[in-house]
Amino acid sequence: MFWQQTDPIGLNAGNNDYQFVGNSPTEATDSSGLAPNAFDKWMTELTGAPTPGAYVAPIIQNPQAITVNNLVSGANYGSAVMLKEMSFGYMPGAQNYIDTHKGEYPEKMTTVVQGAGVVARESLLLAGTMGTGSVIQSGRYSVWTVRTARGVQVVFTVRGGYQTYQSGKATWEAFLKGDTWGVAINGVCTLLSALSTYSGGRSLLRSPGKVAPKGLSAAESWGKPSTLADHFERHGGDFGAKTAEGYAQKASQFLQDAQRRGLPTKIGPDGTIRVYDPATNTFGSYNPNGTTKTFYKPDPANHPYPTNLDYWNAQPGSAPWTPKK
């Protein structure tokens, strides 16, 4: 089938003057043949061109108009809008720049950049909420650090709940107005804020991790000082220890941590304490007084057992408790 005449709007609706409603007849109608396609309409709003298709003419006729200064100016304006949104509006410099250049850029462009700023802000807040939660639960920080993190997490969680409500409301209002951009941007913000609220609330409701003990010095914890250098040379790298002192402290900390976490432990006939963490494949052997004999990661290449768990099961002694699951 062929159309009987070309589109009256000419090339202002695209290079193909026989094309009908952007090849989307199920989504739009154009009985007069004067309507632009969706892309032209959007570009017109974005660039402020007086008629559909006219946004191309200035570039073709006067390409030198696209100068570095113009590009920088536009980038500065976009950055100011994003920074204002990311700082919750508390960035006077950004606001002043926006006020100074207000009206120089299309409203559509401003809206899109604002949305990008809001999404970036909510993404950073979600990352902060998750990071703060890990501090609370890890048990690797001081009591005051954990308490401070819990206080910050309360703020994050309350704010996340409020923002979820506001973004959800804005999404619904945009939907009623038929604002596709508004639905997309506010919908993403609603999801991010909801995740922040969930993450923050979850970390606050769960029991916080206990503060991990700090390992004793080598002088206090290593049973036979003359063997420390040799053990450090052979096994220090397995634990990222930079010095023999650091290696000894890690060994001491492992024993203390084993008691706190209820890791698999055996006490031999001679009183030797052996501890194994299957999750990290870490093995420690200690004298009855708690000083370290050795500390390393077992390797089937260095022992006669098929697996490291078999190696542990073959160790002498009985368990003083049932390991925690």
C-alpha positions as CSV (number, residue, x, y, z in Angstrom):
1,M,0.0,0.0,0.0
2,F,1.3,3.5,-0.8
3,W,0.1,6.9,0.6
4,Q,-1.6,9.2,-1.9
5,Q,0.5,12.3,-0.9
6,T,3.4,13.3,1.2
7,D,3.1,14.6,4.8
8,P,2.0,18.3,4.8
9,I,4.5,19.0,7.6
10,G,7.3,18.1,5.2
11,L,10.7,17.2,6.7
12,N,9.9,18.8,10.0
13,A,8.6,15.4,11.3
14,G,11.6,13.5,10.0
15,N,13.6,12.8,6.8
16,N,10.9,10.4,5.5
17,D,7.9,12.5,4.5
18,Y,5.8,9.4,3.9
19,Q,6.2,8.2,7.5
20,F,3.1,8.2,9.5
21,V,3.2,9.0,13.3
22,G,6.7,7.8,13.6
23,N,5.7,4.3,12.4
24,S,3.6,3.9,15.5
25,P,0.0,3.9,14.3
26,T,-1.2,1.9,17.4
27,E,0.1,4.6,19.7
28,A,-0.8,7.9,18.0
29,T,-2.9,9.4,15.3
30,D,-2.3,12.4,12.9
31,S,-5.3,13.1,10.8
32,S,-4.0,16.5,9.6
33,G,-0.4,15.2,8.9
34,L,0.9,18.2,10.8
35,A,2.0,16.6,14.1
36,P,5.7,16.0,14.7
37,N,7.0,12.6,15.8
38,A,7.7,11.9,19.5
39,F,11.4,12.3,19.1
40,D,11.1,15.7,17.4
41,K,8.6,16.8,20.1
42,W,11.0,15.8,22.9
43,M,14.0,17.4,21.2
44,T,12.0,20.6,20.7
45,E,11.2,20.8,24.4
46,L,14.8,20.0,25.3
47,T,16.5,22.5,23.1
48,G,13.8,25.2,23.0
49,A,13.7,25.2,19.2
50,P,10.7,27.2,17.9
51,T,9.4,24.5,15.6
52,P,9.8,20.7,15.4
53,G,13.0,19.8,13.5
54,A,14.4,23.3,13.9
55,Y,16.9,22.1,16.5
56,V,19.0,20.7,13.7
57,A,19.2,23.8,11.6
58,P,21.4,26.0,13.9
59,I,24.0,23.2,14.1
60,I,24.1,22.6,10.3
61,Q,24.1,26.3,9.4
62,N,26.3,27.6,12.2
63,P,28.3,24.7,13.7
64,Q,30.8,27.2,15.3
65,A,27.9,28.2,17.6
66,I,28.6,25.0,19.6
67,T,31.6,26.4,21.4
68,V,33.6,25.0,24.3
69,N,32.2,27.9,26.5
70,N,28.7,26.9,25.7
71,L,29.4,23.3,26.5
72,V,31.1,24.2,29.7
73,S,28.3,26.5,30.7
74,G,25.7,23.8,30.2
75,A,27.8,21.3,32.1
76,N,28.2,23.9,35.0
77,Y,24.5,24.4,35.1
78,G,23.7,20.7,35.1
79,S,26.3,20.2,37.8
80,A,24.8,22.9,39.9
81,V,21.3,21.4,39.6
82,M,22.6,18.0,40.6
83,L,24.7,19.3,43.5
84,K,21.7,21.2,44.8
85,E,19.6,18.0,44.8
86,M,22.4,15.8,46.2
87,S,22.9,18.2,49.1
88,F,19.2,18.4,50.0
89,G,19.3,22.0,48.8
90,Y,21.9,23.1,51.4
91,M,24.5,24.2,48.9
92,P,24.3,28.0,48.6
93,G,26.8,28.2,45.7
94,A,24.9,25.8,43.6
95,Q,21.6,27.6,44.3
96,N,23.1,31.0,43.4
97,Y,24.4,29.6,40.1
98,I,21.0,28.2,39.2
99,D,19.3,31.5,40.1
100,T,21.8,33.5,38.0
101,H,21.2,31.3,34.9
102,K,17.6,30.6,35.4
103,G,15.7,30.7,32.1
104,E,18.8,30.1,29.9
105,Y,18.1,26.4,29.7
106,P,14.9,24.5,28.7
107,E,12.7,23.4,31.6
108,K,12.8,19.8,30.3
109,M,16.5,19.7,30.6
110,T,16.4,21.0,34.2
111,T,13.8,18.4,35.2
112,V,15.9,15.6,33.8
113,V,19.1,16.7,35.5
114,Q,17.2,17.3,38.8
115,G,16.0,13.7,38.6
116,A,19.5,12.4,38.0
117,G,20.7,14.3,41.0
118,V,17.9,12.9,43.2
119,V,18.6,9.3,42.0
120,A,22.4,9.8,42.7
121,R,21.6,11.2,46.2
122,E,19.3,8.3,47.1
123,S,21.9,5.8,45.8
124,L,24.6,7.3,48.0
125,L,22.3,7.3,51.0
126,L,21.5,3.6,50.4
127,A,25.2,2.8,50.2
128,G,25.7,4.8,53.5
129,T,22.9,2.9,55.2
130,M,24.2,-0.4,54.2
131,G,27.8,0.5,55.2
132,T,26.6,1.8,58.6
133,G,24.7,-1.4,59.1
134,S,27.9,-3.5,58.5
135,V,29.7,-1.5,61.1
136,I,26.9,-2.2,63.6
137,Q,26.8,-5.9,62.9
138,S,30.5,-6.7,62.2
139,G,31.7,-6.7,65.8
140,R,35.1,-5.4,64.7
141,Y,34.8,-1.9,66.1
142,S,34.9,-0.2,69.5
143,V,31.8,0.2,71.6
144,W,31.7,4.0,70.9
145,T,32.0,3.5,67.2
146,V,29.1,1.1,67.2
147,R,27.0,3.4,69.3
148,T,27.7,6.3,67.0
149,A,26.9,4.1,64.0
150,R,23.5,3.2,65.6
151,G,22.7,6.8,66.1
152,V,23.5,7.7,62.5
153,Q,21.5,4.7,61.4
154,V,18.4,5.9,63.2
155,V,18.6,9.1,61.3
156,F,19.1,7.3,58.0
157,T,16.2,5.0,58.7
158,V,13.7,7.7,59.7
159,R,14.7,9.8,56.8
160,G,14.4,6.8,54.4
161,G,10.9,6.1,55.6
162,Y,9.8,9.8,55.1
163,Q,11.5,9.9,51.6
164,T,9.8,6.7,50.6
165,Y,6.4,8.2,51.4
166,Q,7.2,11.5,49.6
167,S,8.6,9.7,46.5
168,G,5.7,7.3,46.4
169,K,3.3,10.2,46.5
170,A,5.2,12.0,43.8
171,T,5.2,8.9,41.6
172,W,1.4,8.5,41.9
173,E,0.8,12.2,41.1
174,A,3.1,12.0,38.0
175,F,1.2,8.9,36.9
176,L,-2.1,10.7,37.2
177,K,-0.7,13.6,35.1
178,G,0.7,11.2,32.5
179,D,4.2,12.4,33.2
180,T,6.4,9.5,32.1
181,W,9.7,11.1,33.2
182,G,8.2,11.9,36.6
183,V,6.9,8.3,37.1
184,A,10.3,6.8,36.2
185,I,12.5,9.1,38.3
186,N,10.2,9.1,41.4
187,G,9.7,5.4,41.0
188,V,13.4,4.7,41.2
189,C,13.7,7.1,44.2
190,T,10.9,5.3,45.9
191,L,12.6,1.9,45.5
192,L,16.0,3.3,46.7
193,S,14.4,5.0,49.7
194,A,12.5,1.8,50.6
195,L,15.7,-0.2,50.4
196,S,17.4,2.3,52.7
197,T,14.6,2.1,55.2
198,Y,14.6,-1.7,55.1
199,S,18.4,-2.0,55.4
200,G,18.6,0.6,58.2
201,G,15.7,-0.9,60.2
202,R,17.1,-4.5,59.8
203,S,20.5,-3.6,61.2
204,L,18.9,-1.7,64.1
205,L,16.5,-4.5,65.0
206,R,19.1,-7.3,64.8
207,S,21.4,-7.8,67.8
208,P,24.6,-5.9,67.2
209,G,27.8,-7.8,66.9
210,K,30.0,-8.0,69.9
211,V,33.2,-6.0,69.8
212,A,36.1,-8.2,68.7
213,P,38.9,-8.6,71.1
214,K,42.3,-7.1,70.4
215,G,45.2,-9.6,70.2
216,L,47.9,-9.5,72.9
217,S,51.4,-8.5,72.0
218,A,54.0,-11.1,71.0
219,A,55.8,-10.8,74.4
220,E,52.5,-11.6,76.2
221,S,51.0,-14.2,73.8
222,W,53.7,-16.2,72.0
223,G,54.7,-19.3,74.0
224,K,58.3,-19.8,72.8
225,P,59.8,-16.5,71.5
226,S,62.7,-18.2,69.7
227,T,60.2,-19.9,67.3
228,L,58.2,-16.8,66.4
229,A,60.4,-15.6,63.5
230,D,60.3,-19.0,61.8
231,H,56.5,-19.3,62.1
232,F,56.0,-15.8,60.8
233,E,58.2,-16.4,57.8
234,R,56.2,-19.6,56.9
235,H,52.7,-18.5,57.8
236,G,52.5,-14.8,58.2
237,G,51.6,-14.2,54.6
238,D,48.5,-16.4,55.0
239,F,47.0,-13.8,57.3
240,G,48.3,-10.6,55.7
241,A,50.7,-10.0,58.6
242,K,53.4,-7.4,57.8
243,T,55.5,-8.1,60.9
244,A,56.1,-11.0,63.4
245,E,54.4,-8.8,66.1
246,G,51.3,-8.5,63.9
247,Y,51.3,-12.2,63.2
248,A,51.5,-13.0,66.9
249,Q,48.6,-10.6,67.7
250,K,46.4,-12.2,65.0
251,A,47.1,-15.6,66.6
252,S,46.2,-14.3,70.0
253,Q,43.0,-12.6,68.7
254,F,42.0,-15.9,67.0
255,L,42.0,-17.7,70.3
256,Q,39.9,-15.0,72.0
257,D,37.6,-14.8,69.0
258,A,37.1,-18.6,69.1
259,Q,35.8,-18.5,72.7
260,R,33.5,-15.6,71.8
261,R,32.1,-17.3,68.7
262,G,32.1,-20.9,69.9
263,L,34.4,-22.2,67.2
264,P,35.4,-25.9,67.0
265,T,37.9,-26.4,69.9
266,K,39.7,-29.4,71.3
267,I,41.7,-29.8,74.5
268,G,44.4,-32.5,74.3
269,P,45.6,-34.9,77.1
270,D,48.5,-32.6,77.7
271,G,46.3,-29.6,77.9
272,T,47.1,-28.2,74.5
273,I,44.2,-26.1,73.1
274,R,43.5,-26.5,69.4
275,V,41.1,-24.3,67.5
276,Y,39.8,-24.6,63.9
277,D,37.6,-22.3,61.8
278,P,36.4,-24.2,58.8
279,A,34.9,-21.1,57.2
280,T,38.3,-19.5,56.9
281,N,40.5,-22.6,57.1
282,T,42.4,-21.2,60.1
283,F,44.1,-23.4,62.7
284,G,45.7,-22.4,66.0
285,S,47.5,-24.4,68.6
286,Y,47.9,-23.0,72.1
287,N,49.6,-23.9,75.4
288,P,47.4,-24.6,78.5
289,N,48.0,-21.0,79.7
290,G,46.7,-19.6,76.4
291,T,50.1,-18.6,74.8
292,T,50.5,-19.6,71.1
293,K,52.3,-22.6,69.8
294,T,51.5,-22.2,66.1
295,F,49.0,-20.5,63.8
296,Y,48.5,-21.3,60.2
297,K,46.1,-22.5,57.4
298,P,46.2,-26.2,56.8
299,D,47.0,-27.5,53.3
300,P,46.4,-31.1,52.1
301,A,49.7,-30.8,50.2
302,N,51.4,-30.6,53.6
303,H,49.4,-33.2,55.6
304,P,48.4,-36.8,54.9
305,Y,44.6,-36.2,55.0
306,P,42.2,-35.8,52.0
307,T,40.7,-32.6,53.3
308,N,41.5,-30.0,55.9
309,L,38.4,-31.0,57.9
310,D,39.7,-34.6,58.0
311,Y,43.0,-33.0,59.3
312,W,41.0,-31.3,62.1
313,N,39.0,-34.3,63.0
314,A,42.3,-36.3,63.4
315,Q,43.6,-33.9,66.0
316,P,43.8,-35.3,69.5
317,G,41.6,-34.1,72.4
318,S,38.0,-33.6,73.3
319,A,35.7,-30.7,72.7
320,P,34.9,-28.5,75.7
321,W,31.6,-27.4,74.1
322,T,29.4,-28.0,71.0
323,P,30.4,-25.5,68.4
324,K,27.8,-22.9,67.5
325,K,26.1,-23.4,64.1
